[in-house]
Amino acid sequence: MNIRVGIIGMGVISRFYVEALINKLKSPVLSAVCDLNVDRMKRFADMEIPCYVDYKELLLREDIDAVVINVPNDKHFEICRTALLAGKHVCCEKPMTLTLDEAEELVRVSRETGFTMFTAFHRRYNVHFVKALEKLSSVDEIAAVHLHYLEKIEEHAGEDRWYLQPERCGGGCIADNGPNAFDTLAFFLGHMTVQNVDIKRNEHGVDIEAHIELVTDSNIEVHVHLDWDYPNGEKKDVRILLKDGREIYADMLAGFNEFKSSLYHEYEEILLDFKSKI
């Protein structure tokens, strides 16, 4: 099945979708793009890929099967809901919405319309993380898990300065990095309950660092460290401590020397997984 995809929002993350769609995958196929900034779409216009400023016009196309939503977080709910009601499958950047009520509404609309509502949590597809899980026979072996997700947000935001606006992003490091961190953990640990949170805020009241203690339903202790103001580049890893004293470690950035280059293979897997859910 050849899935024809439109991308709505051509910001900093869009290049990872574009690389996969144009240069890596036979399907899905990039069939249209949309952004308020026409300069971001010049490359695609030159390739004769249809370009739109109004996302609703893109959604009117009958030859578009699905859309990738890559807009500021505060616009996710509106555009995802409109796309589902327009008969499109949806792959949305994390977080799906800024509130639980909005997320539940999208789930309801997805079920009622029969169109997929998919959230792009890219770290679960990381090659080092996947290989680490292959060494784990059962979660019953685990005594504790530690995850670091540390970065300097200004380096990652690029031109998308809305990341630094909490009313648009949804907060700071917890709203931005938290979804990937918690999804990566829940992917193999299942449901977790927060036990304690220690948050550091900047002068604007934005959470820039957090230590979060959780516990799984089988009483595995989980420790998460998030940092938006990390001074030493970036660190993203998972350390799984086993009851017999062994350790399984995944450095999710190992071997990816170019800035953000680990995302290319992860977003390729996102699109393949999204296609499988349609």
Secondary structure by P-SEA (a helix, b strand, c coil): cbbbbbbcccccaaaaaaaaacccccccccccccccccccaaaaaaacccccccaaaaaacccccbbbbbccccaaaaaaaaaaaabbbbbbcccccccaaaaaaaaaaaaaacccccccccccccaaaaaaaaaccccccccbbbbbbcccccccccccccccccccccccccccaaaaaaaaaaccccbbbbcbbbbbbccccccccbbbbbbcccbbbbbbbbbcccccccccbbbbbccccbbbbbccccccccccccaaaaaaaaaaaaaaac
